[in-house]
Amino acid sequence: MGKLKFIPVLLCMLSFKCIAQFDGSTLSGRGAALGKASATLNDFWSAMTNQAALSQQEKITVGISFCNEFLMSELSSKAIGCAIPVSKNDAFGIHYQHFGFSEYSEQKTGLAYARKFGENFSIGLQLDYLFSYINQENYLNSHYFTFECGIQYMLSKSVKFGFHAFNPISIKRSDYQDERIPAIVQIGVQYSFGEKLTGVFEIEKNIQANECLKFGLEYFFIPAICLRIGLATDPVIYSFGTGIQFGKWKLDIASAFHSILGLSPQLSAEYKF
């Protein structure tokens, strides 16, 4: 890609807050279909977006994920991860995520640990290594270390509370204008309307942006297949998708729709050993 083509792509990333993909919101196809609400979910990929969910993993699981923002290859995210339970209450996880293209990219490697205290309360912590690359003169590659943490708590059989914070210390990215990687906090509630229907609501606050409200519904019309819809408010995004379970495999397909920029398809898959 030539430098002239690189400039509008970078402007697009800056304008629509796609430049900082370190928060992990693009990992889960399930979460993407639910308006990107992930604080209360407890499947494999949610263990990478709220580490407390990692303690719910009962078997060694591996997964891959792909997201193509607005059908632009330059705004694609790819991820691979693994969850390793070591006891009934403890588990480790590791994942690698890549965002961008040859002229600009961001990478994140995370190592997580989670512990379950009883049947209702879980807590998780993840150490992150972040790497940024710009293929331009006078720009240096950047390396950062930070952390993220999460909590999940079952308030009742039907209601779950979730909390997640990415980079709460808001580490400095550049001395120029004191540029920092943003701290992002998510607080969510999940409610089960019986065995087939679940609703999620979440508030996300990025310290460099307005609050974002997220809503989602998940309906299992048969045990192995579900349908999902979602909505996020800043920017306004409509989402939908499906989840399919077959044997040891699980496949989640989703797409988000922006009224101006169009569709952002996403796919995540996992395999339980």
Backbone as JSON, one array per atom type, in Angstrom:
{
  "sequence": "MGKLKFIPVLLCMLSFKCIAQFDGSTLSGRGAALGKASATLNDFWSAMTNQAALSQQEKITVGISFCNEFLMSELSSKAIGCAIPVSKNDAFGIHYQHFGFSEYSEQKTGLAYARKFGENFSIGLQLDYLFSYINQENYLNSHYFTFECGIQYMLSKSVKFGFHAFNPISIKRSDYQDERIPAIVQIGVQYSFGEKLTGVFEIEKNIQANECLKFGLEYFFIPAICLRIGLATDPVIYSFGTGIQFGKWKLDIASAFHSILGLSPQLSAEYKF",
  "N": [[0.85, -1.2, 0.0], [0.61, 2.21, -0.92], [1.94, 5.34, 0.41], [0.16, 7.48, 0.13], [-2.32, 6.24, 0.04], [-2.32, 5.21, 2.56], [-2.73, 7.37, 4.29], [-5.6, 8.3, 4.3], [-6.72, 5.97, 5.36], [-5.58, 5.81, 7.92], [-6.66, 8.16, 8.99], [-9.34, 7.44, 9.01], [-9.28, 5.4, 10.94], [-8.59, 6.88, 13.21], [-10.76, 8.65, 13.39], [-13.0, 7.04, 13.91], [-12.43, 5.71, 16.21], [-11.08, 3.29, 16.0], [-8.47, 2.84, 16.38], [-7.38, 1.98, 18.8], [-7.37, -1.03, 19.66], [-6.82, -2.56, 21.79], [-8.45, -3.27, 23.92], [-9.81, -5.62, 23.6], [-12.39, -5.96, 22.67], [-13.09, -6.89, 20.18], [-12.82, -9.63, 20.03], [-14.72, -11.72, 20.58], [-17.18, -13.49, 18.83], [-19.7, -14.01, 19.81], [-20.09, -11.97, 21.75], [-19.89, -9.76, 20.02], [-22.24, -9.96, 18.5], [-24.06, -9.33, 20.41], [-24.18, -6.57, 20.77], [-21.57, -5.99, 21.48], [-21.38, -6.39, 24.18], [-19.79, -7.78, 26.91], [-19.02, -8.18, 29.53], [-20.41, -9.82, 31.32], [-20.55, -12.33, 30.18], [-19.65, -15.84, 29.83], [-18.31, -17.64, 28.16], [-15.67, -19.16, 26.13], [-14.29, -17.07, 24.65], [-15.18, -14.84, 26.01], [-13.76, -15.12, 28.29], [-11.42, -13.99, 27.58], [-12.06, -11.35, 27.37], [-13.26, -10.61, 29.72], [-11.58, -11.49, 32.35], [-12.4, -12.87, 34.62], [-14.26, -14.74, 33.82], [-12.75, -16.8, 32.93], [-12.35, -18.68, 34.92], [-14.53, -20.31, 34.75], [-14.11, -22.12, 32.8], [-13.95, -25.5, 32.02], [-12.49, -27.34, 30.6], [-9.49, -27.8, 28.64], [-9.2, -25.42, 26.15], [-9.04, -24.13, 22.84], [-8.96, -21.38, 20.53], [-9.86, -19.36, 17.63], [-10.2, -16.13, 16.11], [-11.74, -13.66, 14.02], [-12.19, -10.42, 12.73], [-13.58, -8.03, 10.56], [-13.56, -4.84, 10.2], [-15.96, -2.74, 8.83], [-15.7, -3.89, 6.34], [-13.13, -3.46, 5.42], [-9.94, -4.41, 4.7], [-7.71, -3.29, 5.88], [-8.55, -2.64, 8.4], [-8.77, -4.92, 9.91], [-9.02, -7.44, 12.47], [-7.3, -10.04, 14.1], [-7.15, -13.0, 16.08], [-5.85, -15.4, 18.44], [-6.22, -17.91, 20.92], [-5.93, -19.58, 24.16], [-7.29, -21.52, 26.77], [-6.63, -22.82, 29.97], [-7.6, -24.83, 32.36], [-6.57, -25.55, 35.69], [-7.38, -26.58, 38.04], [-10.39, -27.23, 39.94], [-11.2, -24.7, 40.57], [-9.37, -22.89, 39.51], [-7.73, -21.29, 36.74], [-5.72, -20.74, 33.81], [-4.99, -18.5, 31.12], [-4.1, -17.59, 27.77], [-3.58, -15.27, 25.11], [-3.23, -13.95, 21.78], [-3.39, -11.04, 19.82], [-3.93, -9.27, 16.78], [-4.09, -6.24, 15.05], [-4.73, -4.3, 12.17], [-2.56, -3.47, 9.33], [0.04, -3.69, 6.8], [1.25, -1.15, 6.89], [0.46, 0.02, 9.25], [0.04, -1.23, 12.5], [-1.22, -2.89, 15.43], [-0.48, -4.86, 18.25], [-1.25, -7.33, 20.69], [-0.46, -9.21, 23.5], [-1.59, -11.37, 25.94], [-1.51, -12.66, 29.26], [-3.32, -14.53, 31.46], [-4.92, -15.09, 34.64], [-7.37, -16.72, 36.62], [-9.67, -17.14, 39.34], [-12.12, -19.0, 41.04], [-14.35, -18.39, 43.65], [-16.19, -20.23, 45.56], [-19.5, -20.91, 44.26], [-20.52, -18.64, 43.15], [-18.9, -16.36, 42.81], [-16.27, -14.88, 40.99], [-12.96, -13.96, 40.05], [-10.53, -12.26, 38.06], [-7.28, -11.69, 36.53], [-5.12, -10.08, 34.22], [-2.02, -9.81, 32.59], [-0.61, -7.63, 30.22], [1.14, -7.28, 27.16], [1.85, -4.8, 24.9], [2.19, -3.72, 21.54], [3.05, -1.39, 19.08], [3.17, -0.4, 15.65], [4.31, 1.68, 13.06], [4.8, 2.26, 9.72], [6.54, 4.49, 8.84], [8.83, 7.19, 8.27], [10.7, 8.63, 10.95], [9.08, 7.68, 12.93], [8.9, 5.67, 15.78], [8.84, 2.24, 16.74], [6.62, 1.11, 19.29], [6.47, -0.05, 22.65], [4.64, -1.44, 25.31], [3.61, -2.15, 28.67], [0.89, -3.31, 30.55], [-2.12, -3.88, 32.48], [-5.17, -5.75, 33.05], [-8.36, -6.4, 34.59], [-11.05, -8.35, 36.1], [-14.38, -9.03, 37.35], [-16.95, -11.3, 38.2], [-20.2, -11.94, 39.39], [-22.74, -13.89, 40.7], [-25.8, -12.76, 41.39], [-28.25, -13.88, 41.82], [-30.11, -16.85, 40.82], [-30.92, -16.02, 38.36], [-29.75, -13.57, 37.75], [-26.78, -11.93, 36.9], [-23.81, -10.17, 37.68], [-21.27, -8.18, 36.19], [-17.94, -6.92, 35.92], [-15.33, -5.12, 34.38], [-12.07, -3.91, 33.8], [-9.86, -2.36, 31.67], [-6.49, -1.52, 31.35], [-6.35, 0.28, 33.69], [-4.55, 2.12, 34.77], [-3.97, 3.85, 32.76], [-1.68, 4.04, 30.82], [1.13, 5.91, 29.54], [1.42, 6.78, 26.15], [2.8, 8.44, 24.45], [5.06, 11.21, 24.74], [4.27, 13.47, 23.47], [1.87, 15.86, 23.82], [1.06, 14.47, 26.02], [0.0, 11.93, 25.33], [-2.01, 9.07, 25.83], [-2.72, 5.56, 26.26], [-6.05, 4.65, 26.42], [-7.91, 4.2, 29.45], [-10.39, 1.77, 30.04], [-13.56, 0.98, 31.19], [-15.98, -1.44, 31.99], [-19.26, -2.18, 32.97], [-21.69, -4.51, 33.67], [-24.9, -6.22, 33.45], [-26.57, -9.31, 33.48], [-29.49, -11.06, 32.6], [-31.48, -13.9, 32.95], [-34.18, -15.15, 31.25], [-35.48, -17.64, 31.86], [-34.62, -20.89, 30.41], [-34.11, -20.54, 27.69], [-33.92, -17.84, 26.81], [-31.87, -15.0, 27.13], [-30.88, -11.86, 28.4], [-28.69, -9.03, 28.06], [-27.14, -6.17, 29.49], [-25.06, -3.34, 29.36], [-22.69, -0.88, 30.41], [-20.18, 1.03, 29.04], [-17.26, 2.84, 29.64], [-14.93, 4.8, 28.2], [-12.15, 6.68, 28.95], [-11.43, 8.62, 27.18], [-13.62, 9.16, 25.65], [-17.21, 9.35, 25.06], [-19.76, 7.83, 27.19], [-20.81, 4.5, 26.42], [-23.66, 2.66, 25.75], [-24.81, -0.67, 25.85], [-26.78, -3.28, 24.53], [-28.28, -6.52, 24.44], [-29.78, -9.57, 23.19], [-30.2, -13.06, 23.51], [-31.28, -16.04, 22.11], [-32.07, -19.4, 22.4], [-33.34, -21.53, 20.22], [-33.16, -24.2, 19.7], [-31.18, -26.59, 21.58], [-28.55, -26.57, 20.48], [-28.28, -24.42, 18.76], [-28.45, -20.91, 18.48], [-29.91, -17.61, 18.26], [-28.94, -14.17, 17.99], [-29.21, -10.7, 18.86], [-28.28, -7.21, 18.94], [-27.4, -3.92, 20.27], [-25.53, -0.94, 20.24], [-24.61, 2.3, 21.49], [-22.72, 4.4, 21.0], [-20.41, 4.74, 18.7], [-23.71, 4.56, 17.1], [-24.56, 1.31, 16.65], [-25.91, -1.52, 15.12], [-26.37, -4.95, 15.72], [-26.12, -8.49, 14.96], [-26.4, -12.09, 14.96], [-25.37, -15.58, 15.1], [-25.02, -18.63, 16.98], [-23.45, -21.79, 16.95], [-23.28, -25.08, 18.06], [-21.43, -27.98, 17.78], [-20.58, -31.08, 18.59], [-17.35, -31.08, 19.9], [-16.8, -28.63, 18.98], [-17.41, -25.09, 18.65], [-19.04, -22.48, 17.01], [-19.26, -19.07, 16.31], [-20.95, -16.57, 14.68], [-21.16, -13.26, 13.53], [-22.35, -9.93, 12.81], [-21.96, -6.45, 12.61], [-23.67, -3.35, 12.08], [-23.18, -0.2, 10.76], [-24.68, 2.87, 10.07], [-23.53, 4.57, 8.17], [-20.96, 3.58, 7.48], [-21.35, 0.89, 7.04], [-21.24, -2.76, 7.02], [-19.67, -4.9, 9.48], [-18.33, -7.79, 9.54], [-17.86, -10.73, 11.58], [-16.15, -13.53, 13.02], [-15.78, -16.24, 15.22], [-14.24, -19.13, 16.55], [-14.06, -22.14, 18.47], [-12.47, -24.9, 20.17], [-12.9, -27.61, 22.28], [-10.88, -29.7, 24.19]],
  "CA": [[0.0, 0.0, 0.0], [1.38, 3.44, -0.97], [1.75, 6.24, 1.54], [-1.03, 8.29, -0.08], [-3.48, 5.45, 0.44], [-2.23, 4.99, 3.99], [-3.19, 8.54, 5.04], [-7.03, 8.26, 4.62], [-7.02, 4.82, 6.21], [-5.24, 6.19, 9.28], [-7.65, 9.14, 9.42], [-10.56, 6.69, 9.32], [-9.08, 4.72, 12.21], [-8.63, 7.87, 14.27], [-12.09, 9.26, 13.48], [-14.02, 6.11, 14.4], [-11.94, 5.06, 17.43], [-10.64, 1.93, 15.72], [-7.02, 2.77, 16.5], [-6.98, 1.31, 20.03], [-8.1, -2.28, 19.74], [-6.23, -3.34, 22.86], [-9.4, -3.62, 24.97], [-10.29, -6.98, 23.4], [-13.81, -6.01, 22.34], [-13.32, -7.52, 18.88], [-12.44, -11.03, 20.07], [-15.81, -12.69, 20.69], [-18.31, -13.4, 17.92], [-20.91, -13.95, 20.62], [-20.21, -10.62, 22.28], [-20.12, -8.82, 18.92], [-23.65, -10.03, 18.12], [-24.84, -8.78, 21.52], [-23.82, -5.18, 20.96], [-20.24, -6.0, 22.08], [-21.46, -6.54, 25.63], [-19.01, -8.98, 27.21], [-18.6, -8.22, 30.94], [-21.11, -10.86, 32.08], [-20.55, -13.6, 29.46], [-18.69, -16.78, 30.42], [-17.79, -18.63, 27.23], [-14.22, -19.13, 25.98], [-13.77, -15.77, 24.25], [-15.45, -13.86, 27.06], [-12.67, -15.25, 29.25], [-10.36, -13.11, 27.13], [-12.53, -9.98, 27.48], [-13.39, -10.43, 31.17], [-10.77, -12.63, 32.78], [-13.09, -13.63, 35.66], [-14.97, -15.85, 33.18], [-11.8, -17.88, 32.68], [-12.49, -19.7, 35.96], [-15.66, -21.17, 34.42], [-13.7, -23.09, 31.77], [-13.73, -26.8, 32.65], [-11.6, -28.14, 29.77], [-8.55, -27.06, 27.81], [-9.91, -24.93, 24.96], [-8.31, -23.22, 21.96], [-9.88, -20.69, 19.65], [-9.4, -18.33, 16.71], [-11.21, -15.1, 15.9], [-11.44, -12.71, 12.95], [-13.16, -9.33, 12.56], [-13.26, -7.15, 9.44], [-14.32, -3.61, 10.4], [-16.48, -2.01, 7.68], [-15.26, -4.61, 5.14], [-11.83, -2.93, 5.01], [-8.89, -5.32, 5.16], [-6.77, -2.55, 6.72], [-9.1, -2.54, 9.75], [-9.1, -6.27, 10.37], [-8.42, -7.95, 13.71], [-7.17, -11.5, 14.17], [-6.74, -13.41, 17.43], [-5.79, -16.81, 18.79], [-6.13, -17.99, 22.37], [-6.01, -20.88, 24.81], [-7.67, -21.53, 28.18], [-6.1, -24.04, 30.59], [-7.97, -25.01, 33.77], [-5.58, -26.34, 36.43], [-8.1, -27.2, 39.15], [-11.82, -26.95, 39.87], [-11.44, -23.27, 40.79], [-8.31, -22.04, 38.96], [-7.45, -21.48, 35.32], [-4.85, -19.8, 33.13], [-5.32, -18.25, 29.72], [-3.17, -16.79, 26.99], [-4.08, -14.97, 23.78], [-2.49, -13.0, 20.96], [-4.31, -10.31, 18.96], [-3.28, -8.38, 15.82], [-4.99, -5.31, 14.38], [-4.1, -3.4, 11.21], [-2.04, -3.96, 8.06], [1.5, -3.59, 6.7], [1.72, 0.19, 7.2], [0.14, 0.33, 10.65], [-0.52, -2.39, 13.2], [-1.15, -2.99, 16.88], [-0.49, -6.24, 18.7], [-1.44, -7.49, 22.13], [-0.3, -10.54, 24.06], [-2.07, -11.35, 27.31], [-1.41, -13.86, 30.09], [-4.37, -14.32, 32.45], [-5.21, -16.07, 35.71], [-8.66, -16.49, 37.24], [-10.01, -18.05, 40.43], [-13.53, -19.01, 41.44], [-14.56, -18.5, 45.08], [-17.55, -20.75, 45.67], [-20.23, -21.06, 43.01], [-21.12, -17.38, 42.7], [-17.99, -15.23, 42.68], [-15.02, -15.15, 40.27], [-12.11, -12.79, 39.83], [-9.45, -12.57, 37.12], [-6.26, -10.67, 36.28], [-4.34, -10.36, 33.02], [-0.89, -8.95, 32.26], [-0.63, -7.38, 28.79], [2.25, -6.66, 26.43], [1.29, -4.12, 23.74], [3.2, -3.31, 20.57], [2.51, -0.58, 17.98], [4.1, -0.24, 14.54], [3.94, 2.58, 11.97], [5.83, 2.19, 8.68], [6.82, 5.84, 8.39], [10.06, 7.74, 8.81], [10.62, 9.43, 12.19], [8.21, 7.02, 13.9], [9.53, 4.53, 16.42], [7.95, 1.21, 17.27], [6.33, 1.37, 20.7], [6.23, -1.21, 23.49], [4.02, -1.06, 26.57], [3.1, -3.18, 29.56], [-0.21, -2.86, 31.39], [-2.88, -5.02, 32.99], [-6.62, -5.64, 33.09], [-8.92, -7.26, 35.63], [-12.49, -8.49, 35.99], [-15.15, -9.68, 38.4], [-18.31, -11.76, 37.9], [-20.88, -12.35, 40.61], [-24.13, -14.3, 40.53], [-26.65, -12.18, 42.42], [-29.3, -14.88, 42.02], [-30.08, -17.83, 39.73], [-31.26, -15.37, 37.09], [-29.08, -12.28, 37.57], [-25.32, -11.93, 37.05], [-23.15, -8.88, 37.59], [-19.93, -8.26, 35.65], [-17.14, -5.7, 35.9], [-14.03, -5.32, 33.74], [-11.28, -2.69, 33.59], [-8.65, -2.5, 30.86], [-5.51, -0.45, 31.5], [-6.86, 1.3, 34.63], [-3.53, 3.12, 35.07], [-3.89, 4.72, 31.59], [-0.26, 4.23, 30.59], [1.49, 6.93, 28.55], [1.78, 6.27, 24.84], [3.75, 9.36, 23.84], [5.24, 12.46, 25.47], [3.6, 14.53, 22.73], [0.55, 16.17, 24.37], [0.76, 13.48, 27.05], [-0.9, 10.94, 24.73], [-2.1, 7.86, 26.65], [-3.65, 4.49, 25.91], [-7.16, 4.94, 27.31], [-8.5, 3.25, 30.39], [-11.75, 1.43, 29.63], [-14.27, 0.28, 32.24], [-17.28, -1.99, 31.6], [-20.11, -2.69, 34.04], [-22.83, -5.14, 32.99], [-25.86, -7.09, 34.13], [-27.17, -10.33, 32.63], [-30.71, -11.62, 33.18], [-31.98, -15.08, 32.25], [-35.64, -15.3, 31.23], [-35.67, -19.07, 31.65], [-33.5, -21.61, 29.81], [-33.9, -20.23, 26.28], [-33.73, -16.43, 26.5], [-31.01, -14.24, 28.04], [-30.65, -10.47, 28.03], [-27.52, -8.4, 28.66], [-27.05, -4.71, 29.44], [-23.71, -2.96, 29.78], [-22.21, 0.49, 30.24], [-18.73, 1.1, 28.84], [-16.71, 4.19, 29.7], [-13.57, 5.06, 27.77], [-11.87, 8.0, 29.52], [-11.24, 9.56, 26.08], [-14.83, 9.18, 24.82], [-18.47, 9.33, 25.79], [-20.25, 6.52, 27.61], [-21.48, 3.68, 25.41], [-24.62, 1.7, 26.29], [-24.88, -1.87, 25.02], [-27.91, -4.15, 24.82], [-28.29, -7.72, 23.62], [-30.67, -10.69, 23.5], [-29.76, -14.35, 22.97], [-32.39, -16.98, 22.18], [-31.8, -20.76, 21.95], [-34.57, -22.19, 19.79], [-32.84, -25.59, 20.01], [-30.0, -26.5, 22.45], [-27.26, -26.4, 19.8], [-28.28, -23.25, 17.87], [-29.1, -19.73, 19.04], [-29.9, -16.36, 17.51], [-28.58, -13.03, 18.83], [-29.31, -9.33, 18.34], [-27.7, -6.27, 19.88], [-27.37, -2.5, 19.95], [-24.61, -0.09, 20.99], [-25.07, 3.68, 21.28], [-21.72, 5.42, 20.67], [-21.44, 5.17, 17.76], [-24.87, 3.68, 17.02], [-24.27, 0.1, 15.91], [-26.87, -2.63, 15.25], [-25.64, -6.2, 15.52], [-26.9, -9.72, 14.93], [-25.54, -13.24, 14.72], [-25.84, -16.9, 15.52], [-24.04, -19.53, 17.57], [-23.71, -23.19, 16.61], [-22.47, -26.03, 18.81], [-21.45, -29.32, 17.19], [-19.52, -31.86, 19.23], [-16.41, -30.29, 20.69], [-16.62, -27.35, 18.3], [-18.41, -24.04, 18.75], [-18.83, -21.45, 16.0], [-20.07, -17.87, 16.51], [-20.91, -15.68, 13.52], [-21.83, -12.02, 13.87], [-22.09, -8.77, 11.98], [-22.44, -5.17, 13.13], [-24.02, -2.46, 10.98], [-23.11, 1.24, 10.97], [-25.54, 3.45, 9.03], [-22.73, 5.22, 7.14], [-19.8, 2.78, 7.07], [-21.77, -0.43, 6.6], [-21.14, -3.97, 7.81], [-18.42, -5.39, 10.05], [-18.54, -9.21, 9.85], [-16.96, -11.31, 12.58], [-16.25, -14.98, 13.2], [-14.89, -16.85, 16.2], [-14.43, -20.58, 16.68], [-13.32, -22.72, 19.58], [-12.46, -26.36, 20.24], [-12.65, -28.11, 23.62], [-10.25, -31.01, 24.2]],
  "C": [[0.88, 1.24, 0.0], [1.05, 4.35, 0.19], [0.51, 7.11, 1.37], [-2.28, 7.54, 0.32], [-3.49, 5.21, 1.94], [-2.86, 6.13, 4.78], [-4.69, 8.5, 5.31], [-7.42, 7.09, 5.48], [-6.74, 5.16, 7.67], [-6.23, 7.2, 9.82], [-8.96, 8.45, 9.79], [-10.44, 6.0, 10.66], [-9.16, 5.69, 13.37], [-10.03, 8.41, 14.48], [-13.1, 8.35, 14.14], [-13.5, 5.23, 15.53], [-11.56, 3.6, 17.19], [-9.15, 1.75, 16.02], [-6.58, 2.01, 17.74], [-7.82, 0.07, 20.24], [-7.61, -3.15, 20.89], [-7.25, -3.82, 23.89], [-10.01, -5.0, 24.78], [-11.73, -7.08, 22.95], [-14.1, -6.7, 21.02], [-13.01, -9.01, 18.88], [-13.63, -11.97, 19.89], [-16.91, -12.46, 19.66], [-19.63, -13.34, 18.66], [-21.12, -12.54, 21.15], [-20.5, -9.6, 21.2], [-21.58, -8.8, 18.51], [-24.56, -9.43, 19.18], [-24.46, -7.34, 21.81], [-22.45, -4.97, 21.56], [-20.29, -5.95, 23.6], [-20.78, -7.84, 26.02], [-18.7, -9.15, 28.7], [-19.22, -9.37, 31.71], [-21.09, -12.22, 31.39], [-19.48, -14.52, 30.04], [-18.27, -17.89, 29.46], [-16.28, -18.43, 27.05], [-13.7, -17.74, 25.66], [-14.07, -14.7, 25.28], [-14.41, -13.94, 28.16], [-11.47, -14.41, 28.85], [-10.77, -11.63, 27.22], [-12.95, -9.61, 28.9], [-12.76, -11.66, 31.81], [-11.44, -13.45, 33.88], [-13.8, -14.85, 35.07], [-14.06, -17.03, 32.9], [-11.96, -19.01, 33.7], [-13.64, -20.66, 35.69], [-15.3, -22.23, 33.37], [-13.3, -24.4, 32.43], [-12.76, -27.68, 31.87], [-10.64, -27.24, 29.03], [-9.25, -26.71, 26.49], [-8.99, -24.02, 24.16], [-9.31, -22.57, 21.01], [-9.18, -19.71, 18.73], [-10.55, -17.37, 16.46], [-10.76, -14.17, 14.79], [-12.57, -11.69, 12.85], [-12.68, -8.41, 11.45], [-14.11, -5.88, 9.56], [-14.66, -2.95, 9.07], [-15.99, -2.58, 6.35], [-13.97, -4.02, 4.56], [-10.74, -3.83, 5.57], [-7.9, -4.61, 6.08], [-7.26, -2.43, 8.16], [-9.48, -3.9, 10.3], [-8.36, -6.61, 11.65], [-8.41, -9.47, 13.66], [-6.67, -11.87, 15.56], [-6.7, -14.93, 17.53], [-5.6, -16.89, 20.29], [-6.26, -19.41, 22.88], [-6.37, -20.69, 26.27], [-7.26, -22.87, 28.78], [-6.54, -24.09, 32.05], [-6.96, -25.91, 34.47], [-6.18, -26.98, 37.67], [-9.58, -26.85, 38.99], [-12.09, -25.45, 39.91], [-10.44, -22.35, 40.11], [-8.07, -22.35, 37.48], [-6.5, -20.39, 34.83], [-5.33, -19.63, 31.7], [-4.25, -17.42, 29.05], [-3.8, -16.49, 25.64], [-3.18, -13.94, 23.11], [-3.48, -12.37, 19.98], [-3.53, -9.35, 18.07], [-4.34, -7.55, 15.12], [-4.2, -4.47, 13.39], [-3.59, -4.08, 9.96], [-0.57, -3.61, 7.98], [2.03, -2.21, 7.1], [1.47, 0.6, 8.65], [-0.46, -0.9, 11.31], [-0.35, -2.23, 14.7], [-1.26, -4.46, 17.26], [-0.6, -6.28, 20.22], [-1.26, -8.96, 22.48], [-0.68, -10.49, 25.53], [-1.92, -12.69, 27.99], [-2.32, -13.64, 31.3], [-4.43, -15.44, 33.48], [-6.55, -15.7, 36.33], [-8.92, -17.53, 38.32], [-11.48, -17.87, 40.8], [-13.6, -19.23, 42.95], [-16.0, -18.94, 45.32], [-18.19, -20.84, 44.3], [-20.64, -19.73, 42.4], [-20.15, -16.26, 42.37], [-16.7, -15.66, 42.0], [-14.27, -13.85, 40.06], [-10.97, -13.19, 38.91], [-8.53, -11.38, 36.91], [-5.47, -11.07, 35.05], [-3.23, -9.33, 32.87], [-0.78, -8.85, 30.74], [0.69, -6.78, 28.31], [1.67, -6.1, 25.13], [2.41, -3.62, 22.84], [2.51, -2.56, 19.43], [3.58, -0.35, 16.93], [3.51, 0.7, 13.5], [5.09, 2.59, 10.97], [6.02, 3.57, 8.05], [8.14, 6.31, 9.0], [9.76, 8.6, 10.03], [9.62, 8.87, 13.19], [8.94, 5.8, 14.46], [8.48, 3.51, 16.83], [7.81, 1.39, 18.78], [5.98, 0.09, 21.43], [5.65, -0.74, 24.83], [3.67, -2.32, 27.36], [1.98, -2.57, 30.4], [-0.94, -4.09, 31.91], [-4.37, -4.73, 32.86], [-7.16, -6.64, 34.1], [-10.43, -7.31, 35.49], [-13.08, -9.24, 37.16], [-16.48, -10.13, 37.81], [-18.93, -12.3, 39.18], [-22.33, -12.69, 40.31], [-24.96, -13.75, 41.69], [-27.8, -13.1, 42.79], [-29.18, -15.89, 40.89], [-30.3, -17.19, 38.37], [-30.42, -14.15, 36.77], [-27.58, -12.41, 37.84], [-24.79, -10.52, 36.86], [-21.73, -9.08, 37.06], [-19.24, -6.91, 35.64], [-15.8, -6.02, 35.25], [-13.36, -3.97, 33.54], [-10.03, -3.03, 32.8], [-7.76, -1.29, 31.08], [-5.97, 0.64, 32.47], [-5.85, 2.37, 34.98], [-3.3, 4.08, 33.91], [-2.44, 5.06, 31.25], [-0.01, 5.21, 29.45], [1.94, 6.27, 27.26], [2.84, 7.14, 24.17], [3.86, 10.59, 24.72], [4.54, 13.62, 24.78], [2.16, 14.69, 23.24], [0.09, 15.13, 25.39], [-0.24, 12.43, 26.54], [-0.85, 9.63, 25.52], [-3.02, 6.83, 26.01], [-4.82, 4.58, 26.89], [-7.48, 3.81, 28.28], [-9.95, 3.03, 30.0], [-12.39, 0.57, 30.72], [-15.63, -0.18, 31.71], [-18.0, -2.53, 32.84], [-21.36, -3.25, 33.4], [-23.67, -5.99, 33.9], [-26.45, -8.04, 33.11], [-28.39, -10.9, 33.35], [-31.2, -12.77, 32.31], [-33.49, -15.17, 32.39], [-35.97, -16.78, 31.01], [-34.46, -19.67, 30.94], [-33.17, -21.15, 28.39], [-33.5, -18.79, 25.99], [-32.9, -15.74, 27.58], [-30.84, -12.83, 27.5], [-29.43, -9.92, 28.74], [-27.62, -6.88, 28.48], [-25.7, -4.3, 30.01], [-23.46, -1.48, 29.52], [-20.69, 0.43, 30.1], [-18.31, 2.56, 28.88], [-15.24, 4.18, 29.33], [-13.24, 6.48, 28.22], [-11.64, 9.06, 28.44], [-12.48, 9.7, 25.2], [-16.06, 9.22, 25.71], [-18.82, 7.92, 26.24], [-20.94, 5.81, 26.44], [-22.39, 2.68, 26.12], [-24.75, 0.54, 25.31], [-26.02, -2.76, 25.49], [-27.82, -5.38, 23.93], [-29.27, -8.76, 24.12], [-30.16, -11.94, 22.8], [-30.88, -15.37, 23.19], [-31.97, -18.33, 21.6], [-33.11, -21.42, 21.53], [-34.41, -23.7, 19.76], [-31.53, -25.55, 20.8], [-28.69, -26.17, 21.75], [-27.17, -25.14, 18.95], [-29.03, -22.11, 18.54], [-29.02, -18.57, 18.06], [-29.64, -15.21, 18.47], [-28.81, -11.72, 18.1], [-28.74, -8.39, 19.39], [-27.72, -4.85, 19.37], [-26.33, -1.82, 20.83], [-24.89, 1.36, 20.59], [-24.01, 4.68, 20.84], [-20.49, 4.79, 20.06], [-22.6, 4.17, 17.74], [-24.56, 2.51, 16.09], [-25.36, -0.92, 16.18], [-26.12, -3.92, 14.93], [-26.57, -7.4, 15.56], [-25.94, -10.87, 14.66], [-26.15, -14.53, 15.21], [-24.69, -17.68, 16.15], [-24.43, -20.97, 17.3], [-22.75, -24.08, 17.38], [-22.58, -27.39, 18.12], [-20.26, -30.11, 17.73], [-18.65, -30.99, 20.11], [-16.15, -28.91, 20.09], [-17.74, -26.38, 18.62], [-18.04, -22.94, 17.77], [-19.79, -20.29, 16.26], [-19.86, -16.93, 15.34], [-21.71, -14.43, 13.86], [-21.54, -10.97, 12.81], [-22.69, -7.54, 12.65], [-22.67, -4.23, 11.95], [-23.98, -1.01, 11.46], [-23.82, 1.91, 9.8], [-24.75, 4.11, 7.91], [-21.65, 4.3, 6.59], [-20.14, 1.35, 6.67], [-21.46, -1.55, 7.57], [-19.72, -4.25, 8.3], [-18.62, -6.85, 10.44], [-17.48, -9.72, 10.82], [-17.23, -12.78, 12.74], [-15.3, -15.39, 14.3], [-15.25, -18.32, 16.33], [-13.58, -21.09, 17.82], [-13.46, -24.25, 19.58], [-12.07, -26.77, 21.66], [-12.03, -29.51, 23.55], [-10.93, -31.94, 25.18]]
}
